[in-house]
Each structure stands twice: as C-alpha cells, then as structure tokens.
Amino acid sequence: MQKIRFFIIFFMFPFSLLAQQRTKIILKDARVGNTDGKKNISYLKFPVFSHENATLTCDSAVFYQNDNVFEAFKNVHINQGDTINIYSDHLTYNGNTKIAHLTSNVRMVDKESVLTTNTLDYNMATKVGTYVEGGKIVNKDVTLTSKNGYYFSNSRDSYFRYNVVVVTPQTTIKSDTLRYNTLTNWAYFYGPTNIKGKEDNLYTENGAYNTKTEYAYFGKKNLYTNGTKSLKGDSLYYDGIAGYGKAVRNIIFKDTADKTVLYGQLGYYYKIDERAVVTKNAYVGMGTKDSITVNKKLQPDTLWLGSDTLETQMVLQKTLKLIESPVLKKNNELGDPEKPQKNNGAQVPGMTAEEIGITKKPEKIDPKGKAKPEKKGNKNVLPIDSTALKVAKDSLLTKVTLPKDSLAKDTILQKKPDIPLIKDSLKVTKDPVKAIKTEIAGKKPDSLSKKADSLVKPGNVVKKIDAAVKTTDSLLKKNAKDSLPVNPLDTVKTRSIKAYHNVRVYKSNMQAKADSLFYTSADSTLRWYGNPILWSQNSQQTGDTIYLRLKNNKLNTLQVIDNAFQVNVNADSAKFNQIKGKLITAFFKDGELSTMFVDGNAESVYYNRGNDSAYTDMNQTVSSRIKIIFQNKEIRHILTVKEPEGIRVPIAELKEDVLLTGFTWKPEQRPLSKKEVINGKPKAKAVTPKKSTVAAKKTAGPKGKITNKADVNKKGLIKEAAKEITKVASKIDSAAIDSAKALIAPVKNLPLKPDTSKKTIPVPLKKQ
C-alpha cells in the first residue's frame, strides 16, 4: 500500500503547482433556464463548458460562477485532448481543484481500454482516475476487476487493490495488489497472486507477468503446479508460450503421483517434454516401502540420489527398452527372466473360449497350417440357434479387429484352440449361409435342431444370416479404422530419471556411486554406468554395468554385467571373500542379500571359520556357475554348480592373503548419509604431526654444548647396563649374557637426538 501511495504522490506532485493556478470555467454555449443574480447561479439546458484543454457537456447543469463549480446531470461527457472520454449520469466539477467527481454508470475511454465503475474521481490536471467502490478495465487483451483502482492516463498504468482479478484468453490472475500497464500488457504483483492457466497454476507474492507474451518472473514464495507436478524456487522465470521455465536457488521439483522429489540450486522446466533438469547440488528422493527405525519409531526408508546434473521426464513407455527381471525358483535356483508386461494389462479383444463354449483341447494342425477335418460325430459342434449366429458374426469381426502384435493373435490364431465347425466352415467356404445349412444337415435332429428346421422352412434363417453378413460387411467397410483397437503402450507415459557425472546413491541398506544412472518406473530398475560400485551390507559389487530392480518399492534383484566382482568382508575381520565372473545375479529378502549366482568363468576365494569364529582354511574355486548363500549379512555357503575345480589351504600354511585379478576395495568412496549424497564426500584434511605436549628440556653438556636431557638419560642407561654385564660375566653362562644384552637393545635403538629425517641411525655400544 505504501508503494501505491508513493507512486500516486510521485505522479501528482509535478502537477500540484499547476492546480494552484486557478482558471475560470467558460460557458461556451447553453440554453439558459433560470438565473439567480444575487448568488450568481445559473440553471442551464444542454450546456457546453470549456476548461483549459477539456470540453464538458451534459443535458442539464447548475453553474456556480462565484465558486467556479458546476453540477451536471444526464449524458455527462468529458472530452480531454481527443484521447480521453469520460461518460456518466452525474458530475460535480470543481474548476479550482480540477477534480471531476462522477457517479452512476461511469465509463472512461482511452485509446487502449475502457474503465467502468459507479464512482470515479478524475483529476483533469494529472489525468489520474480513482475508484474505491469496484471497477473494471477492459481492452482487447485483458479484462481486469478490483475493489479499488488508480488509473494514470499519461503512463497507461493502473494500480489495483483488493480482490483483483485479471482475465485473459490463456490465464486468470487473482491478486491482492497489482499494477497493470495497458500499453505494455505487463502486470506487476505486490501481494499473494495466483496465475491460473488451462492446465497449470503459478503462485507468487512478488513478480511480474505479461498477459500478451505470457512471460513471467517471480521473486517471493514462488510455486508452479501442473497436475501432480510442482516446482518451487526463490526465483522463477517462465515463458508461457514456449512452455519453458527456470528456477534459481532452493529448488524443489515434486511429483506426488510417483513420490519423486527433486532438489537443487538451478533448474529448468520444459512443459511440452514434461522434463525438468536440475544442476548445482542436485539430488532426488524416491519413496520406498522399506522402513528404518529413527528414535524408536519406524519411518519410510527413502532412496536418495545425487549427481552433478539430474533430469526427470515423462516419456512414452513404448520408447523405452525395459529390463527383464531375473526370477528365483521355489527350489532357490535361477529361473528364466521375467519379461516386462507388454500389453499393460489390456483386455484381449473378442470373446474368450469359455464365453463361446470352446473346449480347451487344441485343434490338430497339419504342417501346411491348414486345419484337419473333424471326424464325424464331433461333440464340439454347437447346435444352430441365435447364439450360434452371434458366434458366426463375432468370429468374422474378431479376426479382422485383432492387432498384429496383440496377445489375442498369439492365443487365438497361432495356438488354434478348438473352434466350432461353424467357424471352420466360414473360414474355408466363401458362402457362410451354405456352410451353416450343410452343418445343420449333418446333425441328428433334437429339440433345438427341430426348432431350427421350423425356422429354416419359412426362410427366416436365410434372411437373418443374409442380414447379419450384410451388416458385417458394412461394418468392415465403413468402420475399418474404428475397428482397430488402440494399443495402450502408444499413449502410456512413465517417469524416467537420468543422472550425469559423480552419481551418488544412499539408502539405509544400499549405497552406490557411478558416472551416470538411468531409472524408469516402468520396470523400477536403477541402471548404473561408468565404473559403478554398489555396497550392500558388508559387500561391494563392481562391474561394467549394474542393474538394481525394485519390486513393490523394495530391493528385489541385483545384476552386475561384465567384469563382475564382489567382495565381502565379515564384520569382525579383514579377510576378503571374493567372487568374480561375467555376470552376477543377486536376490534380496527383506532388504538384505539372500542368494547370489555368478556365471561365466566364475571364481571365488572364501575363508572358512570354525565354531569359535576363528579362520580354519581358505577355499579357492573355479567353475561355470557359483551359488552363494548369505545369512546375517555374511557369506555362509559357496556352492560350485558346474564343472568345479578348487584348492583348500589351511590358514597356518597360508603365507599371504589371496586376491583375485581385478580386485578392488574402496570403502572410502561409500556414501554414508543423505548429506554426503547432496554435498559429496568431505575432502580429506591434510594430517599435520602433533607437537609434543611436553617440551624437551635442554641440558648443558661438556664444552658448553646444549644437549637433550633424554640423550643424557639414554647414555647413562647404556653405561649402567654395560657395567652390569662386566660384573657378572665371570659367573654366568652365555645364555645369561644374551638375556642381559636384550636389556640394552631397546635403549640402543633409540636416537640420541630428535629425529630430523626419516632415517634412524642406531647408536653403537661403547666399549668399557
């Protein structure tokens, strides 16, 4: 409100001096009615007043010449400079202040817009109009309403307060305080504002928006929403026509449909592509159904993913190459991959075998692909009735409407289930009516067939069949395009996430790093590329590519492809259990590794432990497939499945730990928290040697030299030890002498002076 007052004062101040120069209102023309000579008051009909550069007319008026004021009634019209025209039913004009007070059906017209209100105060000097009882401005691009309004004719600026609504063909703007320029079409907001589009909405408390170009920028409490998606940022820039947006600082992009939240400090949004790109501390949170305990309370375990650049987009599912999920059989063996659902649960068009009474036993097919003739007395033949006629009609339609790649074609045309002879005859005979008659003739009479005969005699069946065939033909010709079913995958969209450079992932039971990552909710698979490393429990997996699949928002399967290497370390040991091969396939149970398979030149190194947890021996094996069973986050069993070869070495005979070719162990790169996903691993600080807390005391040595007190003590110990050896040398054997010398060794190896270099110079034993 203070800003509005400032602008009003600013614009009105230069003209206040002009207002002080009073000029008389001139009556140019009128039909004189009554005149009061004493008070100098005239009652006029159809007067024409002139005041400075304005002309004022009306049907009737009362002119107070002494006060330089007149009051006008009916068809009031003010024309100023041939640019502004104001109309109303009533006017009071003061020539001294140059203010016109208009009431009832007020309409102010300039070159660009029309202002309508019930009460308007217009300053003829400053060309500023004010209303406080509600008004509306209309031009070719916008319609604006508010309770209070201030219109500056010179600058084409209008200020609006309370219940401001701006309507354009594309948007509806609702604000508390707004400034609008009818010449430039720019709207400026100074309070809570909503810009509602056809599909989206922008909220801000400070910003600007162009109603013609749809360009906008916002600077306070900004929020953009589009369906289930939303974008926040300290500053938002948006181009409505191009569908392009930019957000700066404290960005939050959220999609409530798939529980995805994207964070960062700089982001871009593309409406047409439904794509958002975030840089600068970019990270994303993905909700899962795993739980963790925080302060003795279970909370959802979110998967956090960070990288230099993050991109999320809604894409057509048919454009993606979905990953087949490995399957663990009931006997805990690796099964065939589970292919992604291609038909997206769509129903197969046409009637099912059960609906038309077809048996499940398949029909015999000869090598040429033609159906063999059925034997006489086939029990599968349906009696002719209205249902059979419907089946005959449906069979023609079903064959035509089946898509080439649909499951219906696979189940009906390729597998060839048992179909009634009526349908078979229609397929091999050009005349379906003749085929049905032949079928009826070959049947023994029963109650239904007798009824059919009674219908055939008068020709009802032939007529009905002819009508059915004609109807079918017309449907096939006229509605050929409409009869083709829509493939759901042509329109189904799914969420995809791309991460570039320095990718970091943290979840309580899984962490990872790589150069890049791709994820889509269509198969719920995280794909790592570029030297990926994945940690789970006490295990580390490396390879060329890593796939991690979620099922029901929980960790389900893991695949390490090409140069797969897995290292497992027991919690209380530094021994490295190792597994390598071309492909590693692992399965999770309750968020923990349970079973793992290694295929292709599989090698393993495993350290066995006894009941007391002490290591007993080391096993090294080579085979085509290795199966590993985990228990309590540690390897419990390693089973060689195909063509095993191996050796076992007792720990006592093992000279050094065995490391397989390609071994790598990088726990220092493992993200340990959400904070490290956002900001990366903290840089290692340079280690500086600590100074001794007790300064070495200096002692004056011989010839005035300053020596260290520790050196003096050391020399004394050496002398005392040497004297002791001399005293007892004649009384003890050689073994005792060796033990005495052992007392000297620790002292002898100490340096006489503080170590100023990396090398340590031993002090020789002096002779006594």
Salt bridges, closest charged atoms under 4 A:
GLU52 OE2 - LYS98 NZ 2.59
GLU71 OE2 - HIS90 NE2 2.73
GLU112 OE1 - ARG156 NE 2.60
ASP121 OD1 - HIS101 ND1 2.47
ASP157 OD2 - ARG179 NH1 3.38
ASP176 OD2 - ARG161 NH1 2.57
ASP200 OD2 - LYS271 NZ 3.44
ASP255 OD2 - ARG495 NH2 2.20
ASP258 OD2 - ARG495 NE 2.95
ASP273 OD2 - ARG275 NH2 3.71
GLU274 OE1 - LYS229 NZ 3.59
GLU274 OE2 - LYS493 NZ 2.78
ASP290 OD2 - LYS507 NZ 2.57
ASP301 OD2 - LYS507 NZ 3.21
GLU333 OE2 - LYS627 NZ 3.27
ASP394 OD2 - LYS390 NZ 2.92
ASP490 OD1 - LYS318 NZ 3.49
ASP515 OD1 - HIS501 ND1 3.56
ASP523 OD2 - ARG527 NH2 2.39
ASP572 OD1 - ARG609 NH1 2.92
ASP599 OD1 - ARG625 NE 2.57
GLU634 OE1 - ARG609 NH2 3.34
GLU634 OE1 - ARG636 NH2 3.78
ASP657 OD1 - LYS575 NZ 2.89
GLU676 OE1 - LYS681 NZ 3.04
